[in-house]
């Protein structure tokens, strides 16, 4: 049996993730105390037919049972089944906004306050985040897009080869909190200010050619490729199955997209597992259209 432990910040989407996994055939249990994990695995193995893959959520509510994060990780170490951990994260302002919109009390907040709750929860969950196999930033993810997000960044558990995820984003909407590497493309001219390139994106050949033709960009890409090639074996030694390399620019539509596409092309050519996720591509296109229609 394979077990996926879903954890992370309150309000980051753990329940949504569990519903997505249930649709994929996982046997799912929400908010299972870590002290019951071993018994849960035994029940799954003794079922007829035996359950092949299961998912549970475990989070900061354990502290209400007087459990420490060390107690939780000790329960993980006692498991007899292969397991991995998915950690869901989001920016503090987003988490607090989500709590305030639904007027929910934060389980770790002082008198239910979201601000103090998020602060305390980050400290409590840090040891779990350090052990996570997969970390997802859900700050700008709509509920309807959750299945696609999980599908893009969570490889099938049977595969133990490393997957390289090349992501593009715009700094105006914040740095992805799940990034392993963040690389800034704002050292080169912005295609937004070139009238014939503005309506296009980094997916278009004209923008890609413009980006690659800039001084030092070729050397920059070569250096990134060499660095990642040297580090990948070290990540494999740590049993990490996904490496997120995030390229940022101002809006997340031109330079960062072209950079992510270029690096994905290079490593796909080496026969590696590669995925691409353009976080702000369509959002920035809508913003540009809105600005010029109003202007």
Secondary structure as GFF3:
##gff-version 3
##sequence-region A 1 295
A	DSSP	beta_strand	2	8	.	.	.	ID=ss1
A	DSSP	alpha_helix	14	23	.	.	.	ID=ss2
A	DSSP	beta_strand	27	29	.	.	.	ID=ss3
A	DSSP	three_ten_helix	34	36	.	.	.	ID=ss4
A	DSSP	alpha_helix	37	46	.	.	.	ID=ss5
A	DSSP	beta_strand	53	57	.	.	.	ID=ss6
A	DSSP	three_ten_helix	60	65	.	.	.	ID=ss7
A	DSSP	alpha_helix	69	77	.	.	.	ID=ss8
A	DSSP	beta_strand	82	89	.	.	.	ID=ss9
A	DSSP	alpha_helix	92	102	.	.	.	ID=ss10
A	DSSP	three_ten_helix	110	112	.	.	.	ID=ss11
A	DSSP	alpha_helix	114	131	.	.	.	ID=ss12
A	DSSP	beta_strand	134	137	.	.	.	ID=ss13
A	DSSP	three_ten_helix	143	145	.	.	.	ID=ss14
A	DSSP	alpha_helix	146	153	.	.	.	ID=ss15
A	DSSP	beta_strand	163	170	.	.	.	ID=ss16
A	DSSP	three_ten_helix	171	173	.	.	.	ID=ss17
A	DSSP	beta_strand	181	184	.	.	.	ID=ss18
A	DSSP	three_ten_helix	191	193	.	.	.	ID=ss19
A	DSSP	alpha_helix	195	198	.	.	.	ID=ss20
A	DSSP	alpha_helix	205	212	.	.	.	ID=ss21
A	DSSP	alpha_helix	217	237	.	.	.	ID=ss22
A	DSSP	beta_strand	242	249	.	.	.	ID=ss23
A	DSSP	alpha_helix	255	268	.	.	.	ID=ss24
A	DSSP	beta_strand	273	278	.	.	.	ID=ss25
A	DSSP	alpha_helix	281	294	.	.	.	ID=ss26
###
